[in-house]
Amino acid sequence: MNELTPIQKEIVTALEQLKEKSLITEAVLAKKVRENTKIQGKNKAGISLKDLEMCVEYLAQNAQLTFALHLNSANDILIKKEAVFKLLESDAKKRRQSSEKSISVLTNGDLRNKNSGGKTLHKRSDRKKLDFRNIEDFE
């Protein structure tokens, strides 16, 4: 088996933490990965199908955790706990890969710069204090 990338290792960790659930949605898994790695921003980012398939295969071989991947009508990945691991069929895989072009997914780069995605917090306007001793400055 190939060596896992850093993001795939985080996905494996998150799947192991969520192993009690019988159904895990892509959003729940991505949220868990963001929590574990303390990534700020990218709140709507999903998980890449390629990374998830590698992780499911890795867990089936090494940790005896078997998950089956399913795709709902909105092209969201559903991860079900089943007796044998199963990846997506070819038509579902093509649908998901084409929809991944228009969504953001978590990548290895997000782990390197954890503060990616979101804008920094700043006030919209500075509050100016009025100094009554120098009132002629404002006239």
C-alpha positions as a Python dict, from the first residue, in 0.01 Angstrom:
ca = {
    (1, 'M'): (0, 0, 0),
    (2, 'N'): (123, 347, -79),
    (3, 'E'): (227, 581, 198),
    (4, 'L'): (-50, 819, 302),
    (5, 'T'): (-20, 1194, 254),
    (6, 'P'): (-65, 1425, 557),
    (7, 'I'): (-428, 1506, 471),
    (8, 'Q'): (-504, 1136, 423),
    (9, 'K'): (-354, 1062, 766),
    (10, 'E'): (-585, 1323, 917),
    (11, 'I'): (-885, 1170, 736),
    (12, 'V'): (-790, 824, 870),
    (13, 'T'): (-766, 968, 1223),
    (14, 'A'): (-1107, 1133, 1188),
    (15, 'L'): (-1265, 812, 1053),
    (16, 'E'): (-1122, 616, 1347),
    (17, 'Q'): (-1269, 872, 1588),
    (18, 'L'): (-1610, 848, 1418),
    (19, 'K'): (-1611, 467, 1387),
    (20, 'E'): (-1905, 423, 1628),
    (21, 'K'): (-2139, 595, 1382),
    (22, 'S'): (-2305, 378, 1119),
    (23, 'L'): (-2339, 667, 871),
    (24, 'I'): (-2089, 951, 836),
    (25, 'T'): (-2154, 1236, 596),
    (26, 'E'): (-1878, 1415, 412),
    (27, 'A'): (-1959, 1737, 600),
    (28, 'V'): (-1923, 1570, 942),
    (29, 'L'): (-1594, 1412, 840),
    (30, 'A'): (-1456, 1740, 701),
    (31, 'K'): (-1560, 1921, 1019),
    (32, 'K'): (-1379, 1661, 1230),
    (33, 'V'): (-1065, 1695, 1016),
    (34, 'R'): (-1077, 2076, 1056),
    (35, 'E'): (-1120, 2039, 1434),
    (36, 'N'): (-830, 1794, 1466),
    (37, 'T'): (-591, 2003, 1257),
    (38, 'K'): (-719, 2340, 1382),
    (39, 'I'): (-766, 2474, 1029),
    (40, 'Q'): (-933, 2817, 1030),
    (41, 'G'): (-1150, 2901, 733),
    (42, 'K'): (-1264, 2670, 454),
    (43, 'N'): (-1578, 2594, 655),
    (44, 'K'): (-1761, 2461, 351),
    (45, 'A'): (-1471, 2256, 214),
    (46, 'G'): (-1532, 1889, 144),
    (47, 'I'): (-1309, 1586, 118),
    (48, 'S'): (-1149, 1480, -209),
    (49, 'L'): (-1284, 1147, -338),
    (50, 'K'): (-935, 1027, -426),
    (51, 'D'): (-810, 1092, -71),
    (52, 'L'): (-1116, 931, 86),
    (53, 'E'): (-1089, 617, -128),
    (54, 'M'): (-725, 575, -25),
    (55, 'C'): (-821, 613, 342),
    (56, 'V'): (-1109, 364, 327),
    (57, 'E'): (-885, 111, 154),
    (58, 'Y'): (-607, 171, 409),
    (59, 'L'): (-843, 124, 705),
    (60, 'A'): (-985, -197, 557),
    (61, 'Q'): (-638, -346, 522),
    (62, 'N'): (-469, -219, 839),
    (63, 'A'): (-731, -145, 1103),
    (64, 'Q'): (-1008, -389, 1005),
    (65, 'L'): (-1250, -96, 979),
    (66, 'T'): (-1468, -145, 672),
    (67, 'F'): (-1662, 139, 518),
    (68, 'A'): (-1862, 163, 196),
    (69, 'L'): (-1877, 485, -2),
    (70, 'H'): (-2207, 605, -147),
    (71, 'L'): (-2304, 919, -337),
    (72, 'N'): (-2634, 1098, -281),
    (73, 'S'): (-2824, 1302, -540),
    (74, 'A'): (-2640, 1621, -441),
    (75, 'N'): (-2304, 1450, -510),
    (76, 'D'): (-2220, 1441, -138),
    (77, 'I'): (-2022, 1142, -18),
    (78, 'L'): (-2185, 919, 243),
    (79, 'I'): (-1966, 677, 437),
    (80, 'K'): (-2149, 374, 574),
    (81, 'K'): (-2007, 114, 808),
    (82, 'E'): (-2051, -225, 639),
    (83, 'A'): (-1909, -578, 646),
    (84, 'V'): (-1689, -530, 337),
    (85, 'F'): (-1530, -210, 210),
    (86, 'K'): (-1671, -79, -116),
    (87, 'L'): (-1570, 215, -332),
    (88, 'L'): (-1796, 411, -567),
    (89, 'E'): (-1910, 271, -902),
    (90, 'S'): (-1759, 428, -1212),
    (91, 'D'): (-2059, 647, -1304),
    (92, 'A'): (-2092, 781, -949),
    (93, 'K'): (-1717, 840, -941),
    (94, 'K'): (-1733, 1045, -1263),
    (95, 'R'): (-2026, 1249, -1127),
    (96, 'R'): (-1838, 1327, -808),
    (97, 'Q'): (-1511, 1413, -984),
    (98, 'S'): (-1688, 1655, -1216),
    (99, 'S'): (-1863, 1822, -922),
    (100, 'E'): (-1533, 1850, -731),
    (101, 'K'): (-1418, 2102, -991),
    (102, 'S'): (-1670, 2353, -856),
    (103, 'I'): (-1630, 2291, -481),
    (104, 'S'): (-1339, 2350, -248),
    (105, 'V'): (-1174, 2048, -88),
    (106, 'L'): (-926, 2013, 196),
    (107, 'T'): (-570, 1966, 70),
    (108, 'N'): (-220, 1913, 206),
    (109, 'G'): (-157, 2285, 158),
    (110, 'D'): (-427, 2361, 414),
    (111, 'L'): (-232, 2166, 674),
    (112, 'R'): (83, 2367, 603),
    (113, 'N'): (-79, 2710, 639),
    (114, 'K'): (-357, 2644, 885),
    (115, 'N'): (-499, 2995, 869),
    (116, 'S'): (-602, 2961, 505),
    (117, 'G'): (-932, 3031, 344),
    (118, 'G'): (-1090, 3295, 564),
    (119, 'K'): (-1027, 3665, 586),
    (120, 'T'): (-861, 3805, 893),
    (121, 'L'): (-1089, 3961, 1149),
    (122, 'H'): (-1087, 4340, 1136),
    (123, 'K'): (-1326, 4618, 1225),
    (124, 'R'): (-1518, 4784, 948),
    (125, 'S'): (-1444, 5136, 1068),
    (126, 'D'): (-1207, 5289, 1316),
    (127, 'R'): (-1367, 5472, 1601),
    (128, 'K'): (-1241, 5826, 1630),
    (129, 'K'): (-1237, 5975, 1976),
    (130, 'L'): (-1325, 6338, 2015),
    (131, 'D'): (-1084, 6535, 2228),
    (132, 'F'): (-1275, 6831, 2371),
    (133, 'R'): (-955, 7019, 2451),
    (134, 'N'): (-871, 7049, 2081),
    (135, 'I'): (-1221, 7123, 1953),
    (136, 'E'): (-1093, 7373, 1694),
    (137, 'D'): (-928, 7083, 1505),
    (138, 'F'): (-1272, 6955, 1404),
    (139, 'E'): (-1419, 7286, 1286),
}
